[in-house]
Amino acid sequence: MDYYFIAGKNIDQVVSGYRTLTGKAQVYPKWALGYWQSRERYKTSGEIERTLEEFRKRHIPIDNVVQDWNYWKLDSWGSHQFDVTRYPDPQAMMDSIHAMHAHFMISVWPKFYCSVKNYKELDAHGWIYHQAVKDSIYDWLGFMGSFYDAYAPGARKLFWKQMNDNLYSKYNFGVDAWWMDASEPNVRDCTPMWYRKALSGPTYLGSSTEFFNAYSLVNADAIYNGQRSVNPNQRVFLLTRSGFAGLQRYGTASWSGDIACRWEDMRAQMTAGLNYSLAGLPIWGMDQGGFTPEDRYTSLWSKGMMNDSNNADLKEWRELQTRWCQFGVFVPLFRAHGQGLYREPWNIAPEGTPTYKSIIYYDRLRYRLMPYIYSLDGAIHFKDYTPMRALVMDYEKDDNVLDIKDQWMFGPSLMVCPVGYYGVRRRNVYLPKQNGWYDLYTNKYYKGGQTIDADAPYEKIPVFVPAGAILIYGPAIEWTDEKPADTLSVYVYAGKDGHFTLYEDEGTNYNYEKGMYSMIDLIYNDKQHTLSIETRKGSFKGMLQKRIFKVVYRTQNNQVKNLNLDAAYDKWIKYTGKRVIIKL
């Protein structure tokens, strides 16, 4: 066994070393940083289109709608073909989704029933694991099958060809992203590890005992290189249930699997996301709201009680969904998914309720933050950056942050402090000592190095901004490329020097690999009270040649009632790409 020791002066340098060793992260598609709506599962093309229509009708921002498993005929798992009785015209469905300015992600498993053509093609080359068939294992639907051997280069090429012939090129590249489920590989649920390995081997490379954990990596290789071979300039995006070192080089993210709809499971996602990020992988998400509801929640649906606002379980369900959404806005992937109870905002609670209003407020805040968030995305590639940051990454000299599990930095300018317990309306927040801190909503200032009792009403979670932060907001939008960001609001927080780099490119292609992107450095000098917007570096097709920067100067003495991103500003300038200095 080979060991690698990666040294660095701080955690960011260690992560950079890890990515030097395992592969450079991609710039993920801009739309993937918007809101995703998913459920287990949409059963017809009509359901998908009507759901997206409702989002647009209600003016709720969204960028991605997801088709989960079983869009195929019941006995045809692995065919990668739509059941025409429920999806009569997949091309029209995809065209409709795109016409509504959204993207389409589809679930593809590395699993095949023995009866389908794709199984037989793979098996003819020896690229199917046979143990499940030898042991006559039937899945929960009553059919027999197995998984393909993704370790074989030829198998990966054939697997992609089958996907391409049946889903990608067939529908004129209408599939925008791939959901690679069960990529452990999970040939059979709830199975001892020794038998899971037996079911997943031997592999092309050797014993599954040695190679088992890397399955998701080689499976991602199949899709990433396959798609780039037929449509080389469309960014690949994959979501995979399991991960391995190096996933980032294939435009791939992971989520935390089928978690329960419980408060303790929500709290566990906070540490899961932080630990995943500390492991060097930059993009992570979860089943926001939880995947599997408790029986007391599912009975609300089955008994027709989803509008009984006096029901104690319904009250808790709605609060759980509200708090989970508030949390989910400040992680790399903002994705709602689950089974049983539908997770569209209007199915969680009616319009006008505190639940609905809070979910929509935070969704819209996410979209106003898109210039900031996409700049973090650019930094992932160009600076080996990590957007979801355990406090120790930025405040390593403060011993008090070493074991904080429920606060983190989302980029350099936002410290997120979600609420993970039912009925809680206040919570302790530790403010690292290296900075002063501003309440995001009221601008109330606090000295660092103390624990405060922070207000956490039902509708909001505590979020703080460090002194010296530069926070960039864009216009109100309902999808990520709805309009050019020709006016940006720049919030500058006094008390310390600060710096932020605004990154922009075309958002969906690989032209950034050819140097087609731009960066604008914004530098705040606290002693001189100046903001310098530096000369733009680089260019790309469609780049704005000029724009307006509206500057809001936040100081210790100017508290506000709430965060109003359309309120008055302190300064504004017309920027044409040349350096300007603004006196604040």
FIMI-463654 format. One record per residue (C-alpha): residue number from 1; residue in one letter; x, y, z. Coordinates in Angstrom, 1 decimal, decimal comma. Each point is the difference from the previous one (the first is absolute). Example, Ala and Ser with C-alpha at 12.3 -4.5 7.8 and 13.67 -1.06 7.14 Angstrom:
pos/code/east/north/up
1/a/12,3/-4,5/7,8
2/s/1,4/3,4/-0,7
//
This chain:
pos/code/east/north/up
1/m/0,0/0,0/0,0
2/d/1,3/3,5/-0,9
3/y/-0,5/3,0/2,3
4/y/0,2/3,6/-1,0
5/f/0,7/2,7/2,5
6/i/-1,2/3,5/-1,1
7/a/1,5/2,9/1,9
8/g/-1,1/3,6/0,1
9/k/0,1/3,1/2,1
10/n/-3,8/-0,1/0,3
11/i/-2,9/-2,3/-0,9
12/d/-0,5/1,8/-3,4
13/q/3,5/-0,9/-1,0
14/v/-0,5/-3,6/1,0
15/v/-3,2/-0,1/-2,1
16/s/1,9/1,5/-2,9
17/g/2,6/-2,7/0,3
18/y/-2,7/-2,6/0,1
19/r/-1,5/1,3/-3,2
20/t/3,5/0,2/-1,6
21/l/0,3/-3,7/0,8
22/t/-3,5/-1,1/-1,0
23/g/-1,1/2,4/-2,7
24/k/-1,0/3,6/-0,5
25/a/-3,7/0,8/0,8
26/q/-2,1/1,3/-2,8
27/v/-2,0/3,2/-0,1
28/y/-3,4/-1,4/0,6
29/p/-2,9/1,3/-2,2
30/k/-1,5/3,2/1,3
31/w/-3,6/-1,4/-0,1
32/a/1,0/-2,9/2,3
33/l/0,5/2,6/2,8
34/g/-3,7/1,0/-0,3
35/y/-2,9/-1,8/1,6
36/w/-0,8/-3,6/-0,9
37/q/-3,4/-1,6/0,4
38/s/-0,1/-3,7/0,3
39/r/-2,2/-2,7/1,5
40/e/-0,2/-3,8/0,1
41/r/-1,4/0,2/-2,5
42/y/-1,7/1,8/-2,9
43/k/-1,9/-2,8/-1,8
44/t/-1,0/1,7/-3,3
45/s/1,3/2,7/-2,3
46/g/-3,1/2,0/0,8
47/e/0,8/0,0/3,7
48/i/3,4/1,5/-0,7
49/e/-1,2/2,6/-2,4
50/r/-2,9/1,1/2,3
51/t/2,3/0,2/3,0
52/l/2,4/2,3/-1,9
53/e/-2,9/2,1/-1,3
54/e/-1,2/0,5/3,5
55/f/3,4/1,3/1,0
56/r/0,0/2,5/-2,8
57/k/-3,6/1,0/0,7
58/r/0,8/0,7/3,7
59/h/3,3/1,7/-1,0
60/i/2,0/-2,3/2,2
61/p/3,7/-0,2/-1,2
62/i/1,0/-3,4/-1,3
63/d/2,6/-1,3/-2,5
64/n/-0,2/-3,8/0,1
65/v/-2,8/-2,6/0,0
66/v/1,0/-3,7/0,7
67/q/-1,4/-3,2/-1,4
68/d/0,7/-2,8/2,5
69/w/0,0/-3,7/-0,7
70/n/-2,7/-2,2/-1,7
71/y/-0,8/2,1/-3,0
72/w/0,6/-3,2/-1,9
73/k/-2,4/-2,9/-0,3
74/l/-0,3/-2,0/3,2
75/d/1,9/-3,0/-1,3
76/s/2,7/2,0/-1,9
77/w/2,4/1,4/2,5
78/g/3,2/0,9/-1,8
79/s/-1,6/0,5/-3,4
80/h/0,3/3,8/0,4
81/q/-3,2/0,3/-1,9
82/f/-3,1/1,9/1,0
83/d/-3,3/-1,8/0,5
84/v/-2,0/1,6/-2,9
85/t/-3,3/-0,5/1,8
86/r/1,2/2,5/2,6
87/y/2,5/2,0/-2,0
88/p/-1,5/0,0/-3,5
89/d/2,4/2,6/-1,4
90/p/3,2/0,5/2,1
91/q/1,5/2,4/-2,5
92/a/-3,1/2,3/0,3
93/m/0,3/-0,3/3,8
94/m/3,6/1,1/-0,1
95/d/-0,7/2,8/-2,4
96/s/-2,8/1,2/2,2
97/i/2,3/0,0/3,1
98/h/2,6/2,0/-1,9
99/a/-2,6/2,4/-1,4
100/m/-0,9/0,7/3,7
101/h/3,7/0,9/0,6
102/a/0,8/-3,1/2,1
103/h/2,3/-3,0/-0,3
104/f/-0,8/-3,7/0,0
105/m/1,9/-2,6/2,1
106/i/-0,7/-3,7/-0,2
107/s/0,8/-3,0/2,1
108/v/2,1/-2,8/-1,5
109/w/1,1/-3,0/2,1
110/p/2,8/-2,3/-0,9
111/k/-2,6/-2,8/0,4
112/f/-1,5/-2,2/-2,6
113/y/-2,7/-2,6/0,0
114/c/1,1/-3,3/-1,7
115/s/-2,7/0,4/-2,6
116/v/1,1/3,3/-1,5
117/k/2,1/0,4/-3,1
118/n/2,6/2,2/1,8
119/y/0,6/-2,8/2,6
120/k/0,6/-2,5/-2,8
121/e/2,4/2,3/-1,9
122/l/2,1/0,6/3,1
123/d/-0,2/-3,7/1,1
124/a/1,2/-1,1/-3,4
125/h/3,4/1,7/0,8
126/g/0,1/-1,3/3,6
127/w/-0,8/3,4/1,4
128/i/-2,9/-1,0/2,3
129/y/0,4/-1,1/3,6
130/h/-1,6/-3,5/0,2
131/q/-0,2/-0,8/3,7
132/a/-3,5/1,5/0,4
133/v/-1,3/-2,1/-2,9
134/k/1,7/-3,2/1,3
135/d/-1,6/0,6/3,4
136/s/-3,4/0,7/-1,6
137/i/-0,4/3,4/1,6
138/y/-3,1/1,9/-0,9
139/d/-0,4/3,7/0,7
140/w/-3,0/1,5/1,8
141/l/-2,0/0,2/-3,2
142/g/0,4/-3,8/-0,6
143/f/2,6/0,0/-2,8
144/m/3,6/-1,4/-0,3
145/g/3,0/1,9/-1,2
146/s/3,4/1,3/1,0
147/f/2,5/2,9/-0,5
148/y/2,6/0,6/-2,7
149/d/3,7/-0,1/0,6
150/a/0,9/3,7/-0,2
151/y/3,7/-0,8/0,5
152/a/0,4/-1,3/-3,5
153/p/0,8/2,7/-2,6
154/g/-2,1/-1,7/-2,6
155/a/-3,0/-0,3/2,3
156/r/0,1/3,7/0,8
157/k/0,0/0,8/-3,7
158/l/-2,9/-2,4/-0,7
159/f/-1,9/1,3/3,1
160/w/0,2/3,5/-1,3
161/k/-0,9/-1,1/-3,6
162/q/-3,2/-1,5/1,4
163/m/-0,8/3,2/1,9
164/n/0,8/2,1/-3,1
165/d/-2,0/-2,1/-2,4
166/n/-3,1/-0,1/2,2
167/l/0,1/3,3/1,9
168/y/2,6/2,6/-1,1
169/s/0,5/0,2/-3,8
170/k/-3,4/-1,6/-0,5
171/y/-1,6/3,1/1,5
172/n/2,3/2,6/-1,5
173/f/2,0/0,4/3,2
174/g/-3,2/0,9/1,9
175/v/1,3/-1,6/3,2
176/d/2,0/2,6/1,8
177/a/1,3/-2,0/2,9
178/w/0,3/-3,6/1,3
179/w/-1,0/-1,4/3,4
180/m/2,1/-3,1/0,5
181/d/-1,8/-1,8/2,8
182/a/1,1/-3,1/1,9
183/s/3,6/0,5/-0,9
184/e/1,5/-1,7/3,0
185/p/-0,8/-2,4/-1,8
186/n/-3,2/-1,0/1,8
187/v/-0,9/-3,3/-1,7
188/r/-2,1/-0,9/3,0
189/d/-1,3/2,1/3,0
190/c/0,8/-0,8/3,6
191/t/2,8/-2,5/-0,8
192/p/3,1/-0,9/2,1
193/m/3,1/1,5/-1,4
194/w/1,6/-3,4/-0,9
195/y/-3,0/-0,8/-2,1
196/r/-0,2/3,4/-1,6
197/k/3,5/-0,5/-1,2
198/a/-0,9/-3,5/-1,3
199/l/-2,9/1,5/-1,9
200/s/2,3/2,6/-1,6
201/g/2,8/-2,0/-1,3
202/p/2,4/-1,1/-1,0
203/t/0,7/3,2/-1,8
204/y/2,0/0,5/-3,2
205/l/2,9/1,3/2,2
206/g/-0,1/-2,7/2,6
207/s/-1,7/-0,8/3,3
208/s/-2,9/2,1/1,0
209/t/1,5/0,0/3,5
210/e/2,7/2,2/-1,4
211/f/-2,0/2,1/-2,4
212/f/-3,5/0,1/1,3
213/n/0,0/3,6/1,3
214/a/1,1/1,5/-3,3
215/y/-3,0/-1,0/-2,0
216/s/-1,6/3,4/0,0
217/l/3,2/1,5/-1,4
218/v/0,3/-2,3/-3,0
219/n/-3,8/0,2/-0,6
220/a/0,3/3,8/-0,1
221/d/3,0/-0,3/-2,4
222/a/-2,4/-1,9/-2,4
223/i/-2,5/2,9/-0,2
224/y/2,4/2,9/0,2
225/n/2,3/-1,2/-2,8
226/g/-2,9/-1,5/-1,9
227/q/-2,0/3,2/-0,1
228/r/3,0/2,1/-0,9
229/s/0,7/-2,3/-2,9
230/v/-3,4/0,7/-1,7
231/n/-0,7/3,6/1,3
232/p/3,4/1,3/1,0
233/n/-0,9/3,6/0,9
234/q/-3,0/-0,6/2,3
235/r/1,0/-0,3/3,7
236/v/-0,6/-3,4/1,4
237/f/-1,7/-0,2/3,4
238/l/-0,5/-3,2/2,0
239/l/-1,5/-0,6/3,4
240/t/1,1/-3,3/1,5
241/r/-1,1/-1,6/3,2
242/s/3,4/-1,1/1,0
243/g/3,4/1,6/-0,5
244/f/3,7/-0,7/-0,2
245/a/3,2/2,0/-0,2
246/g/0,1/1,9/-3,3
247/l/-3,7/0,3/-0,8
248/q/0,5/3,8/-0,4
249/r/1,9/-0,5/-3,2
250/y/-3,1/-1,5/-1,7
251/g/-2,4/2,9/0,7
252/t/-1,6/-2,2/2,6
253/a/-1,6/0,8/3,4
254/s/-1,3/-2,3/2,7
255/w/-3,0/0,1/2,3
256/s/-0,4/-1,7/3,4
257/g/-2,4/-2,7/-1,0
258/d/-3,4/-1,1/1,2
259/i/-0,3/1,8/3,4
260/a/-3,0/0,1/2,3
261/c/-2,3/3,0/0,5
262/r/1,1/0,6/3,6
263/w/1,6/2,8/1,8
264/e/3,0/-2,1/1,0
265/d/0,5/-1,0/-3,6
266/m/-0,1/3,7/-1,1
267/r/2,7/0,8/2,7
268/a/2,0/-2,9/-1,3
269/q/0,1/1,5/-3,5
270/m/1,8/3,1/1,4
271/t/3,0/-2,1/1,1
272/a/-0,3/-2,2/-3,1
273/g/0,4/3,0/-2,3
274/l/2,8/1,4/2,0
275/n/2,0/-3,2/0,1
276/y/-0,6/-0,7/-3,7
277/s/1,3/3,4/-0,8
278/l/3,0/-0,4/2,3
279/a/0,8/-3,2/-1,9
280/g/0,8/2,2/-3,1
281/l/-3,2/-0,5/-2,0
282/p/-1,6/3,4/-0,7
283/i/-3,7/-0,6/-1,0
284/w/-2,4/-1,8/2,3
285/g/-3,7/-0,1/0,6
286/m/-2,7/-2,0/1,9
287/d/-3,6/-1,0/-0,3
288/q/-1,2/3,3/1,4
289/g/-3,0/-0,7/2,3
290/g/1,1/-3,6/0,4
291/f/-0,7/-2,9/-2,3
292/t/-2,1/-2,4/2,2
293/p/-2,8/1,4/2,2
294/e/-1,0/-1,5/3,2
295/d/-3,4/-1,8/0,0
296/r/-1,6/2,9/1,9
297/y/0,8/2,3/-2,9
298/t/-1,0/-2,3/-2,8
299/s/-3,4/-0,6/1,7
300/l/-0,7/3,7/-0,4
301/w/0,0/-0,5/-3,7
302/s/-1,9/-3,3/-0,1
303/k/-2,7/1,3/2,4
304/g/-0,4/3,3/-1,9
305/m/1,2/2,2/2,9
306/m/2,6/2,1/-1,8
307/n/-2,2/3,1/0,5
308/d/-0,8/-0,6/3,7
309/s/2,1/2,8/1,4
310/n/-0,9/-1,0/3,6
311/n/1,5/-3,5/-0,4
312/a/3,2/-0,2/2,1
313/d/1,8/-2,3/-2,4
314/l/-0,8/2,3/-3,0
315/k/1,4/2,9/2,0
316/e/3,2/-1,8/0,7
317/w/0,3/-1,2/-3,6
318/r/-0,3/3,5/-1,4
319/e/2,5/1,4/2,5
320/l/2,4/-2,8/-0,9
321/q/-0,3/0,8/-3,7
322/t/0,4/3,7/0,7
323/r/3,2/-0,4/2,1
324/w/1,4/-2,5/-2,5
325/c/-0,5/2,5/-2,9
326/q/1,6/2,8/2,0
327/f/3,0/-2,3/0,5
328/g/0,0/-1,2/-3,6
329/v/0,4/3,4/-1,5
330/f/3,5/0,2/1,4
331/v/1,5/-3,2/-1,3
332/p/1,4/-0,5/-3,5
333/l/-3,0/-1,9/-1,4
334/f/-3,5/1,3/0,8
335/r/-2,1/-3,1/-0,6
336/a/-3,4/-1,1/1,3
337/h/-0,8/-3,7/-0,2
338/g/-1,9/-2,7/1,8
339/q/-2,6/-2,7/-0,1
340/g/-3,5/-0,1/1,4
341/l/-0,9/3,6/0,6
342/y/0,6/2,3/-3,0
343/r/2,7/2,6/0,5
344/e/-1,1/2,8/-2,4
345/p/-0,4/3,1/2,2
346/w/-3,8/0,2/-0,5
347/n/-0,4/-3,6/0,9
348/i/1,9/0,6/3,3
349/a/-2,2/2,9/1,0
350/p/-2,5/2,4/-1,6
351/e/1,0/3,4/-1,3
352/g/-0,1/2,6/2,8
353/t/1,0/-2,3/2,8
354/p/3,3/0,6/1,9
355/t/1,4/-3,2/-1,5
356/y/-0,7/0,9/-3,6
357/k/1,2/3,6/0,4
358/s/3,2/-1,0/1,6
359/i/0,8/-2,7/-2,7
360/i/-0,6/2,5/-2,8
361/y/1,9/2,8/1,8
362/y/3,1/-2,2/0,3
363/d/-0,3/-1,4/-3,6
364/r/-0,1/3,6/-1,3
365/l/3,0/1,0/2,2
366/r/2,0/-2,9/-1,5
367/y/-0,7/1,4/-3,4
368/r/0,9/3,6/1,0
369/l/3,3/-1,5/1,3
370/m/0,8/-1,7/-3,3
371/p/2,9/2,3/-1,1
372/y/1,6/-0,8/3,4
373/i/-0,7/-3,7/-0,2
374/y/1,1/-0,4/-3,6
375/s/3,2/1,8/0,9
376/l/0,6/-2,7/2,6
377/d/-0,6/-2,5/-2,7
378/g/2,7/1,6/-2,1
379/a/2,4/0,0/2,9
380/i/-0,5/-3,8/0,4
381/h/1,7/-0,5/-3,3
382/f/2,5/2,9/-0,1
383/k/1,0/0,1/3,6
384/d/-0,9/-3,5/1,3
385/y/-2,6/1,8/2,3
386/t/-2,5/-1,7/2,3
387/p/-3,3/1,8/0,3
388/m/-1,5/-1,8/3,0
389/r/2,6/0,7/2,6
390/a/0,4/-1,3/3,6
391/l/0,9/3,0/2,1
392/v/3,4/-1,5/0,6
393/m/0,9/0,7/-3,6
394/d/-0,1/3,7/0,5
395/y/0,5/0,4/3,8
396/e/2,5/-2,7/0,8
397/k/1,6/2,1/2,7
398/d/-3,2/0,0/2,0
399/d/-0,2/-3,2/2,0
400/n/-3,7/0,6/0,7
401/v/-0,9/-0,9/-3,6
402/l/1,7/-3,4/-0,2
403/d/-3,2/-2,0/0,8
404/i/-2,8/2,3/-1,1
405/k/-2,3/-2,2/-1,9
406/d/-2,9/2,3/-0,9
407/q/1,6/3,1/-1,3
408/w/2,1/0,5/-3,1
409/m/1,1/2,6/-2,5
410/f/-1,7/-0,1/-3,4
411/g/2,8/1,7/-1,9
412/p/2,0/2,7/1,7
413/s/-2,9/2,3/0,8
414/l/-2,9/-2,0/1,6
415/m/0,1/-1,9/3,3
416/v/-3,1/-2,2/0,1
417/c/-1,6/-1,1/3,2
418/p/-3,0/-2,2/-0,7
419/v/-2,6/-1,2/2,5
420/g/-0,1/-3,8/0,5
421/y/-2,6/-0,5/2,7
422/y/-3,8/0,2/0,0
423/g/-1,5/3,1/1,6
424/v/3,3/1,8/0,6
425/r/-0,2/3,8/-0,6
426/r/3,4/0,9/1,3
427/r/3,4/-1,7/-0,1
428/n/3,6/0,5/1,2
429/v/2,4/1,2/-2,7
430/y/3,7/0,2/0,5
431/l/1,7/3,0/-1,7
432/p/3,6/-0,8/-0,8
433/k/2,4/2,4/1,6
434/q/2,0/1,1/-3,1
435/n/-2,9/2,1/-1,2
436/g/-2,8/2,3/0,9
437/w/-3,4/-1,3/-1,3
438/y/-3,1/1,6/-1,5
439/d/-3,5/-1,5/0,1
440/l/-0,9/-0,5/-3,7
441/y/-3,5/1,2/0,4
442/t/0,2/2,9/2,5
443/n/3,7/0,9/-0,3
444/k/0,4/-0,1/3,8
445/y/3,7/-0,2/0,8
446/y/1,6/-2,4/2,5
447/k/3,6/-0,3/1,1
448/g/1,6/-3,4/-0,7
449/g/1,1/-2,5/2,6
450/q/-3,3/-0,4/1,7
451/t/-3,1/-2,2/0,0
452/i/-3,3/1,8/-0,5
453/d/-3,6/-0,9/0,4
454/a/-1,2/0,6/-3,6
455/d/-3,5/0,6/-1,1
456/a/-1,4/-2,9/-2,1
457/p/-3,6/0,6/-0,8
458/y/-2,0/-2,6/-1,9
459/e/0,5/1,9/-3,3
460/k/3,8/0,5/0,3
461/i/3,3/-1,5/1,1
462/p/2,9/2,0/1,3
463/v/2,6/1,0/-2,6
464/f/3,0/2,2/0,7
465/v/2,4/1,9/-2,2
466/p/3,6/0,6/1,1
467/a/1,6/3,4/0,0
468/g/1,9/0,6/-3,2
469/a/-2,5/-2,1/-2,1
470/i/-1,0/1,0/-3,5
471/l/-3,4/-1,5/-0,8
472/i/-1,4/0,2/-3,6
473/y/-3,7/-0,3/-0,9
474/g/-1,5/-0,1/-3,4
475/p/-3,5/0,9/-1,3
476/a/-3,1/-1,9/1,0
477/i/-0,3/-2,9/-2,4
478/e/-2,0/-3,2/-0,4
479/w/2,7/-2,0/-1,8
480/t/3,7/0,5/-0,1
481/d/0,4/1,4/-3,5
482/e/-3,3/1,9/0,0
483/k/1,7/3,4/-0,5
484/p/3,5/1,4/-0,1
485/a/1,3/1,2/3,3
486/d/0,5/3,5/-1,3
487/t/-0,6/1,5/3,5
488/l/1,7/-1,5/3,0
489/s/-0,4/1,0/3,6
490/v/3,3/-0,2/1,9
491/y/-0,3/0,0/3,8
492/v/3,2/0,9/1,8
493/y/0,4/-0,7/3,7
494/a/2,3/2,4/1,9
495/g/2,5/-1,0/2,7
496/k/2,7/-1,8/-2,0
497/d/1,6/-0,1/-3,4
498/g/-1,8/-2,2/-2,5
499/h/0,2/-1,6/-3,4
500/f/-2,3/-1,9/-2,4
501/t/0,4/-1,1/-3,6
502/l/-3,1/0,1/-2,2
503/y/0,2/-2,9/-2,5
504/e/-2,1/-0,2/-3,2
505/d/-0,1/-2,2/-3,1
506/e/-2,6/-1,4/-2,4
507/g/-1,3/-2,3/2,7
508/t/-0,7/-3,2/-1,9
509/n/3,0/-0,8/-2,2
510/y/3,7/-0,8/0,2
511/n/1,3/3,2/-1,6
512/y/1,5/0,9/3,4
513/e/2,5/-2,8/-0,7
514/k/1,1/2,1/-2,9
515/g/0,5/3,2/2,1
516/m/-3,5/1,4/-0,8
517/y/-1,1/1,5/3,3
518/s/0,4/3,1/2,1
519/m/1,0/1,0/3,5
520/i/-0,5/3,3/1,7
521/d/1,8/0,5/3,4
522/l/-1,8/2,2/2,5
523/i/2,3/1,2/2,8
524/y/-1,2/1,9/3,1
525/n/2,5/2,1/2,0
526/d/-1,4/0,5/3,5
527/k/2,4/2,7/1,1
528/q/-0,7/2,2/-3,1
529/h/-3,6/-1,0/-0,3
530/t/0,3/-0,8/-3,7
531/l/-1,2/-2,7/-2,3
532/s/2,2/-0,6/-3,0
533/i/-1,7/-1,8/-2,9
534/e/3,0/-1,2/-2,0
535/t/0,5/-0,3/-3,7
536/r/-1,8/-2,9/-1,5
537/k/2,2/-3,0/-0,9
538/g/-1,0/-2,1/-3,0
539/s/-3,1/-0,1/-2,2
540/f/-2,6/-2,4/-1,4
541/k/-2,7/-0,1/-2,6
542/g/-3,0/2,0/1,1
543/m/1,8/1,7/2,9
544/l/-1,5/3,3/1,2
545/q/2,3/2,9/-1,1
546/k/-1,5/2,3/2,6
547/r/-2,1/-0,3/3,1
548/i/-1,2/1,9/3,1
549/f/1,5/-0,8/3,4
550/k/-2,2/1,3/2,9
551/v/2,0/0,1/3,2
552/v/-1,5/-0,4/3,5
553/y/2,4/0,8/2,8
554/r/-0,8/-1,9/3,2
555/t/1,6/1,5/3,2
556/q/-0,4/-0,8/3,7
557/n/-2,4/2,9/0,5
558/n/-2,6/-0,4/-2,7
559/q/-2,5/-2,7/1,1
560/v/-2,9/-0,6/-2,3
561/k/-3,5/-1,6/0,4
562/n/0,5/-2,8/-2,4
563/l/2,1/-1,0/-3,1
564/n/-1,5/1,9/-2,9
565/l/2,1/-0,6/-3,1
566/d/-1,9/2,6/-1,9
567/a/0,4/2,8/2,5
568/a/2,0/3,1/-0,4
569/y/3,8/-0,3/-0,6
570/d/2,9/2,2/1,0
571/k/1,9/0,2/-3,2
572/w/-0,3/-1,1/-3,6
573/i/2,4/-0,1/-2,9
574/k/-0,2/-0,9/-3,7
575/y/2,7/-2,6/-0,5
576/t/1,5/-0,5/-3,5
577/g/2,8/-2,4/0,9
578/k/2,5/2,5/1,2
579/r/1,2/0,5/3,6
580/v/-2,1/2,3/2,1
581/i/0,4/1,0/3,7
582/i/-3,1/0,9/2,0
583/k/0,2/2,1/3,2
584/l/-2,4/-1,4/2,6
//
